[in-house]
Amino acid sequence: MAISSRLETLSLVLAIAPFFLLLPVELWQRSRRAPLDRALLSEQLASASPLVPTLLVSGAVAAFVTSLYAWAQTYSLWRISTSWGSSAVCLLLVDFLYYWEHRISHRVRFLWAVSHSVHHSSPLFDQTTGLRVSFIDGFLSPWFYLPAVLFGFDPKLVIACFLLMVGYQQWLHTESIGPLAGFDRVFNSPSNHRVHHAMQTQYLDKNYGGILIVWDRLFSTYQPEVEPPRYGLTHPLDSTNPLQVHAAEARALLRDLSLRSSLRAALRLLLRPPGTTDTDASSQQTA
């Protein structure tokens, strides 16, 4: 089996196994604090709802990514043969690029509104939160990893490393695992990721790393968990309707765009961080 195929298989194991191992533990722990009710089930189903459009467009996403990376490969100055050593380097580069994709997705309102806000809109934090990813991601994320292809890595390896990096993050969505001492200082962990999903001021826009948290330490976005996080948007979604889950922030963006009186003001709104305002029109804080 080729290295890329082995990495893809590993990514599936990393993505699936935590869901079936940790979710029962999370439900048991929650049941000891309060009865499991319909509201909990509704929120968890809302988090799982993005799977439907994601599966529906998966073929289109695969065709898009394959075509994009095949085109990019024609502009690479050299080709790096795939080995376990080069795969490790590729994974490191992909993880570094993910840090910047993730950070930009929080700091550019267009990306936040049409895609990434979906993942952050739940007031719960459990394994179902890991499923709460917009299908739009499949058409936006690949652009951020073009440097890896242009650098000379095989597109199949870049895709496999991306899937591995994303698969790693499934186990992070849990409150059942506490701080992990030295592990938390180097790697992304449940404690680090709880901070990332929290709405408290000191936790906003922190801990963007995928596998490694050292990127956050290097670029001054690291924040340890010092108080129990509260999850969701700073302006809560207050809905489990799948359409609201997917489109609430995009609708808010369209509303704010309609208040802009010029193309320049509209572009400024699209590129500014969520929640910022300007003199052209007021903008509701969203994240």
Residue pairs with C-beta under 8 A, 6 or more apart in sequence:
1 9
2 82
2 156
3 82
3 83
3 84
3 87
3 157
3 160
4 82
4 154
4 156
4 157
4 159
4 160
5 160
7 87
7 157
7 160
7 161
7 163
7 164
8 159
8 160
8 163
8 164
10 164
10 167
11 160
11 163
11 164
11 166
11 167
11 168
12 167
13 167
14 164
14 167
14 168
14 170
14 171
15 130
15 166
15 167
15 170
16 170
18 127
18 130
18 170
18 171
18 174
19 127
19 130
19 170
22 126
22 127
22 171
22 174
22 176
22 177
23 126
23 127
23 128
25 176
26 126
26 127
26 174
26 175
26 176
27 36
29 175
29 176
30 36
30 40
40 124
42 240
43 122
43 123
43 124
43 128
43 240
44 124
44 126
44 128
45 240
46 122
46 132
46 239
46 240
46 241
46 242
46 245
47 122
47 124
47 128
47 129
47 131
47 132
47 245
48 128
48 131
48 132
49 242
49 245
49 246
50 118
50 131
50 132
50 133
50 134
50 135
50 242
50 245
50 246
51 131
52 242
53 135
53 246
54 133
54 135
54 138
56 135
57 135
57 138
58 138
60 138
61 135
61 138
61 139
64 138
64 139
64 142
65 138
65 142
65 159
66 155
68 142
68 143
68 146
69 142
69 146
69 149
69 155
69 158
69 159
70 155
72 146
72 149
72 150
72 155
73 149
73 155
75 150
76 149
76 150
76 151
76 152
77 152
78 152
79 152
79 154
80 86
80 90
80 151
80 152
80 153
80 154
82 153
82 154
82 156
82 157
86 153
86 157
87 157
87 160
87 161
90 148
90 153
90 157
90 158
90 161
91 161
91 164
91 165
91 211
92 212
93 147
93 148
93 151
93 153
93 161
94 145
94 148
94 158
94 161
94 162
94 165
95 165
95 209
95 210
95 211
95 212
95 215
96 215
97 144
97 145
97 147
97 148
98 144
98 162
98 165
98 209
98 210
99 208
99 209
99 210
99 215
99 216
99 219
100 144
101 141
101 144
101 145
102 116
102 208
102 209
102 210
103 205
103 208
103 219
103 221
104 111
104 144
105 111
105 112
105 115
105 116
106 112
106 116
106 205
106 208
106 273
106 274
106 287
107 205
107 273
108 270
108 271
108 272
108 273
109 253
109 269
109 270
109 271
109 272
109 273
109 274
109 276
109 286
110 253
110 270
110 271
111 140
112 249
112 273
112 274
112 286
112 287
113 249
113 250
113 252
113 253
113 274
113 286
114 134
114 136
114 140
114 249
114 250
114 253
115 134
115 136
115 137
115 140
116 134
116 137
117 233
117 248
117 249
117 274
117 286
117 287
118 132
118 133
118 134
118 245
118 246
118 249
119 129
119 132
119 133
119 134
120 197
120 232
120 233
120 287
121 132
121 232
121 233
121 237
121 245
121 248
121 249
122 128
122 129
122 132
122 231
122 232
122 237
123 230
123 231
123 232
123 236
124 231
125 173
125 174
125 175
125 194
125 197
125 229
125 231
126 173
126 174
126 175
127 170
127 173
127 174
128 173
129 173
129 197
130 169
130 170
130 172
130 173
132 245
134 246
141 162
145 158
145 162
148 158
148 161
149 155
149 158
165 210
165 211
166 210
168 188
168 210
168 211
169 188
169 193
169 210
169 211
171 177
171 190
172 188
172 189
172 190
172 192
172 193
173 190
173 193
174 190
175 190
175 194
176 190
177 189
177 190
177 191
178 190
178 191
179 189
179 191
179 225
180 189
180 190
180 191
183 189
184 191
184 192
184 213
184 224
185 213
185 217
186 212
186 213
186 214
187 211
187 212
187 213
188 207
188 209
188 210
188 211
188 212
188 213
189 213
191 224
191 225
192 207
192 209
192 213
192 224
192 225
193 207
194 225
194 229
195 203
195 206
195 207
195 223
195 224
195 225
195 229
196 203
196 206
196 207
196 208
197 229
197 231
198 204
198 229
198 230
198 231
199 229
199 230
199 231
199 232
199 233
199 234
200 227
200 229
200 230
202 223
202 226
203 223
203 229
204 234
204 287
205 221
206 216
206 221
206 222
206 223
207 213
207 216
207 221
207 222
207 223
208 215
208 216
208 221
209 215
209 216
213 222
216 222
216 223
233 249
233 286
233 287
234 275
234 285
234 286
234 287
235 284
235 285
235 286
237 244
237 245
237 248
239 245
239 248
249 274
249 286
252 284
252 286
253 269
253 270
256 269
256 281
256 283
256 284
257 266
257 269
257 270
259 280
259 281
259 282
260 266
260 269
260 280
260 281
261 280
261 281
262 280
265 278
265 280
265 281
268 278
268 280
269 278
269 280
269 283
272 278
274 285
274 286
274 287
275 283
275 284
275 285
275 286
275 287
276 283
277 283
